[in-house]
Amino acid sequence: MARLRMMVVDGSIPTDEPIEIDRIADLLRADASVTLLVLMELGRDGFLERVGEHAVRVRDRVEAPGDGIVQIRRMLEPMALRTAAEHARPVDLITLRHLAEGVEAAVAARDYLAFRRADDAFVATLLSLHPNAELARLCTELRLRTAYDGLRVPVEQGVLSDSLRPDARIVDLIAAGDFAGVESLAETLIDRLRLVGAPRMDSPHLVGAPIPLDVEVDVEFLEVPVS
């Protein structure tokens, strides 16, 4: 399941367009029965629908809106990180690069808790450079209120997508003066969180159903044989 989510995050399995179930089985290097079990989990989350007899489609962000906290983060955090990056001094880059190395070390060790601590420390340190301390505090608090349970298994299985650990890349962009790139990278990261179980898919008890309750989720693809 973790590999499937990472394939969606990386674009190997596109959103909002049909993909053959056989193709997913090939990507997972799994047989038909295992593939259907994996798809069952994604289907239960409300992020999958059947297309014809032999294909499925991963719902895009418009069709399956994210949690309210993530939506607020999407509005505030990318620009806040860009502004903070614009105020980074050379000495700040040294600190940020050291913190980014801590993120990579935690991922290499497959230590989820260490990864979360290191990533939070990196972003909090970067946000501390923002001239508006209240906005920086709000962004930090929103991150802490976001459920990241969906990242645990990818980290512990060693399959976490590079796009979900952009800390080192952010430092490189700041060093290059590409502040628009920092903003874009933050937007992409927040958009992809919904595809890995944050906040809805793996923690439904925290925030409720993954899509509006008056929408019927099509999971009939589970009964479609894979030939």
C-alpha positions in Angstrom: 0.0 0.0 0.0 2.8 2.4 0.8 4.4 1.8 -2.6 1.1 2.5 -4.3 0.7 5.8 -2.5 4.2 6.8 -3.3 3.6 6.0 -7.0 0.6 8.3 -7.0 2.7 11.0 -5.3 5.5 10.7 -7.8 3.1 10.6 -10.8 3.9 7.0 -11.9 0.1 6.5 -11.3 -1.5 9.8 -12.5 -4.5 11.4 -11.0 -7.7 12.2 -12.8 -7.2 9.8 -15.7 -7.8 6.1 -16.2 -5.1 3.5 -15.6 -5.4 -0.2 -16.3 -5.4 -2.5 -13.3 -3.0 -4.7 -15.1 -0.6 -1.7 -15.4 -0.8 -1.1 -11.6 -0.1 -4.8 -11.0 3.0 -4.4 -13.2 4.2 -1.3 -11.3 3.7 -3.0 -8.0 5.3 -6.2 -9.3 2.4 -8.1 -7.7 -0.2 -10.6 -8.9 -3.8 -9.9 -9.4 -5.0 -10.8 -6.0 -2.5 -8.7 -4.2 -3.1 -5.8 -6.4 -6.8 -5.9 -5.7 -6.2 -6.0 -2.0 -4.0 -2.9 -2.3 -6.6 -1.1 -4.4 -9.3 -2.1 -1.9 -7.5 0.1 0.8 -7.3 3.1 -1.5 -10.9 2.6 -2.6 -12.1 2.5 1.0 -10.5 5.9 1.5 -12.7 7.3 -1.3 -9.8 8.2 -3.6 -10.4 5.6 -6.3 -13.2 4.9 -8.7 -13.7 2.3 -11.4 -13.5 3.3 -15.1 -14.9 0.6 -17.3 -14.2 -3.1 -16.7 -10.4 -3.1 -16.3 -9.3 0.4 -15.2 -9.5 2.7 -12.2 -8.9 6.4 -11.6 -7.4 8.2 -8.7 -9.6 11.2 -7.8 -7.9 14.6 -8.1 -7.8 17.3 -5.5 -10.9 19.1 -6.7 -13.0 16.0 -6.4 -11.7 14.9 -3.0 -10.9 18.1 -1.1 -8.4 17.9 1.7 -8.9 18.6 5.3 -9.7 22.1 6.4 -6.3 22.5 8.1 -4.4 21.5 5.0 -6.5 23.9 2.9 -5.5 26.7 5.2 -1.9 25.6 5.1 -2.1 25.7 1.3 -3.2 29.3 1.4 -0.6 30.5 4.0 2.4 28.3 4.2 4.0 28.5 0.7 4.1 32.3 0.6 5.2 32.4 4.3 8.1 30.0 3.5 9.1 32.1 0.5 9.2 35.3 2.5 11.2 33.6 5.2 13.6 32.3 2.6 14.1 35.8 1.3 15.3 36.8 4.8 17.8 33.9 5.2 21.4 34.9 5.8 24.5 32.8 4.9 24.7 31.7 8.6 21.0 30.7 8.4 21.8 28.5 5.4 24.4 26.6 7.4 21.9 25.9 10.1 19.2 24.9 7.7 21.5 22.6 5.7 22.5 20.9 9.0 18.8 20.4 9.9 18.1 19.0 6.4 20.9 16.5 6.8 19.1 15.4 10.0 16.0 14.7 7.9 17.9 12.6 5.4 19.6 10.7 8.2 16.3 9.9 9.8 14.9 8.7 6.5 17.9 6.6 5.9 17.5 5.0 9.3 13.8 4.4 8.6 13.0 6.2 11.9 9.6 7.8 11.5 9.6 9.7 14.8 13.1 11.1 14.2 12.0 12.1 10.7 9.0 14.0 12.0 11.1 15.8 14.6 13.8 16.7 12.1 11.4 17.9 9.5 9.4 20.0 12.0 12.6 21.5 13.3 13.7 22.4 9.8 10.4 24.1 8.9 10.1 25.9 12.3 13.6 27.2 11.9 13.0 28.5 8.4 9.7 30.1 9.5 11.4 31.8 12.4 13.1 34.0 9.8 9.8 35.5 8.7 9.4 39.1 9.7 5.8 38.5 10.8 6.2 36.4 14.0 2.4 35.8 14.3 2.1 34.4 10.8 5.1 32.1 11.4 3.6 30.9 14.7 0.3 30.2 13.0 1.9 28.2 10.2 3.9 26.2 12.7 0.8 25.4 14.7 -1.1 24.3 11.6 1.7 21.9 10.8 1.5 20.4 14.3 -2.2 20.0 13.9 -1.8 18.1 10.6 -2.0 14.3 10.9 1.0 12.7 9.2 0.2 9.0 10.0 0.2 8.2 6.3 4.0 8.8 6.2 4.9 6.3 8.9 4.8 3.2 6.7 6.6 4.7 3.7 9.4 5.9 6.0 9.7 2.6 7.9 9.6 0.6 4.7 12.2 2.8 3.0 10.0 3.9 0.1 9.3 7.6 1.1 9.1 9.8 -2.0 11.8 12.4 -2.4 9.0 14.9 -3.0 7.8 14.4 0.6 11.2 15.3 2.0 12.1 18.5 0.2 14.2 20.0 3.0 17.6 19.7 1.3 16.1 20.9 -2.0 14.7 24.0 -0.2 18.1 24.9 1.1 19.6 24.6 -2.4 16.8 26.8 -3.8 17.4 29.5 -1.1 21.2 29.4 -1.8 20.4 29.9 -5.5 18.1 32.8 -4.8 15.1 30.9 -6.3 12.5 32.0 -3.8 9.7 31.3 -6.3 10.9 27.8 -6.4 10.7 27.5 -2.6 7.0 28.6 -2.8 6.2 26.2 -5.6 7.9 23.3 -3.8 5.9 24.0 -0.7 2.6 24.1 -2.7 3.4 20.8 -4.3 4.3 19.1 -1.0 1.0 20.3 0.7 -1.0 19.1 -2.3 0.5 15.7 -2.2 -0.1 15.1 1.5 -3.7 14.1 0.8 -2.4 11.3 -1.3 -0.4 9.6 1.5 -3.0 9.6 4.2 -2.6 13.1 5.7 -4.9 14.0 7.1 -7.9 11.9 6.1 -7.0 8.6 4.5 -5.3 6.9 7.4 -6.7 8.9 10.3 -10.4 9.2 9.5 -11.3 9.3 13.2 -9.5 12.7 13.4 -11.3 14.6 10.7 -14.2 12.6 9.3 -15.0 11.2 5.9 -12.5 11.7 3.0 -15.2 13.1 0.7 -18.6 14.6 1.2 -21.0 12.2 2.9 -23.6 12.6 0.2 -21.2 11.2 -2.4 -21.3 7.5 -3.1 -17.8 5.9 -3.3 -17.5 3.4 -6.1 -15.5 0.4 -4.9 -17.1 -2.1 -7.3 -13.7 -2.4 -9.0 -12.8 -4.9 -6.3 -15.0 -7.4 -7.9 -13.6 -6.9 -11.4 -11.2 -9.8 -12.3 -7.8 -8.9 -13.5 -7.0 -10.9 -16.6 
